[in-house]
Amino acid sequence: MRPTKYNKRITVQKRTKDENEIGGWSNTWSTLYNSWASVKSASWTKKMEYGQLNYTQVYEVEMRKRNINVDSDCRVVYDNNNYQIVDYYMDDDRVYLTIAR
């Protein structure tokens, strides 16, 4: 494992529900951890939907395994953008994520 391979900084956040002042719930995001990772662009598409031009960016992320496991209720913040975790799997010492925006 080369240390220079993980040259991008990402933040993994988990959705938490907080009670608001009128008795309802609001969703907030709490940071689980910051990590160095390898981020590679997998695909990029644009499509017209409901009269709007939408862009979809898909990245593949590889990082070292953590004690805190990520799931589909988490998101990744990379390059000041929020990405949804589409797919993930874990190896012996690595975590692989597919994220999309």
C-alpha positions in Angstrom: 0.0 0.0 0.0 1.6 3.2 -1.1 1.0 6.2 1.2 0.9 8.6 -1.8 -2.1 6.7 -3.2 -4.4 8.3 -0.6 -4.0 12.0 -1.5 -7.6 13.4 -1.2 -9.3 14.4 2.0 -12.8 13.2 2.5 -15.3 13.5 5.4 -17.9 10.8 6.2 -21.0 12.1 7.8 -24.0 10.3 9.3 -27.6 11.6 9.4 -29.0 12.3 12.8 -32.4 13.4 13.8 -32.8 16.3 16.2 -36.0 17.5 17.9 -36.8 21.1 17.0 -38.6 23.7 19.1 -42.1 22.9 17.8 -42.0 19.1 18.5 -40.9 18.0 15.1 -37.7 16.5 13.8 -35.0 18.0 11.7 -32.2 16.1 10.0 -28.7 17.2 10.7 -25.3 15.7 9.7 -22.7 14.7 12.3 -19.1 14.0 11.2 -18.0 10.4 11.8 -14.4 10.9 10.7 -12.1 12.6 8.2 -9.9 10.4 6.2 -7.3 10.4 3.4 -8.6 8.5 0.4 -8.0 7.7 -3.2 -10.8 9.3 -5.3 -11.2 8.4 -9.0 -13.9 9.6 -11.4 -15.9 6.6 -12.7 -18.5 8.4 -14.9 -20.1 11.7 -15.7 -23.5 12.1 -17.3 -25.9 14.9 -18.0 -29.6 14.5 -18.8 -32.7 16.6 -19.2 -35.3 15.9 -16.6 -38.4 17.9 -15.9 -37.1 20.8 -17.9 -33.8 21.0 -16.0 -30.4 19.9 -17.0 -29.1 17.5 -14.3 -25.5 16.4 -14.0 -24.5 13.1 -12.3 -20.9 12.5 -11.2 -19.9 9.1 -9.9 -16.6 8.5 -8.1 -14.9 5.4 -6.7 -13.3 5.9 -3.3 -10.8 3.7 -1.6 -9.6 4.3 2.0 -8.2 2.4 4.9 -10.6 0.4 7.1 -12.0 2.2 10.1 -13.7 0.9 13.3 -16.8 2.8 12.3 -18.5 1.2 9.3 -20.3 3.3 6.8 -23.7 2.5 5.5 -26.3 3.9 3.0 -27.5 6.4 5.7 -24.1 8.2 5.4 -22.8 10.7 3.0 -19.3 11.7 1.8 -18.2 15.4 1.6 -15.4 15.7 -1.0 -14.2 18.9 -2.6 -16.9 20.9 -0.8 -19.7 18.8 -2.4 -22.0 16.3 -0.8 -22.2 12.8 -2.3 -24.6 10.0 -1.6 -23.1 6.5 -1.0 -24.4 4.3 -3.7 -22.5 1.1 -3.0 -19.8 0.0 -0.6 -17.8 -3.1 0.3 -15.0 -3.9 2.7 -11.9 -5.9 2.2 -9.4 -7.1 4.9 -7.9 -3.6 5.4 -9.7 -1.3 2.9 -13.1 0.1 2.3 -14.4 0.7 -1.2 -17.2 3.2 -1.8 -19.1 4.3 -4.9 -20.5 7.8 -4.4 -22.7 9.9 -6.7 -24.1 13.4 -6.8 
